[in-house]
Amino acid sequence: MAVRDENFDLAKQIKDTIDRLNSIGQQLTTLEEQKRLAISSEDFDAAKGLKIQIESLRQSAFHPAAAAQ
């Protein structure tokens, strides 16, 4: 719709948001797998650190301005 209406600034913003969320999704997948492996090897300190990273990354997906600060 943004392109059809020739609102190219909005179209770029939407594309950038989609790209950012795709990247975050890939990072979350990797971190979740690392956490699963840490738990299975009973490395609970690593699992805890990964959990914190995952929570932080999820927050940045919903509040990108806060993550940039």
Secondary structure, DSSP 8 states (H G I E B T S, - for coil): -TTTTT-HHHHHHHHHHHHHHHHHHHHHHHHHHHHHHHHHTT-HHHHHHHHHHHHHHHHHHH-HHHHH-
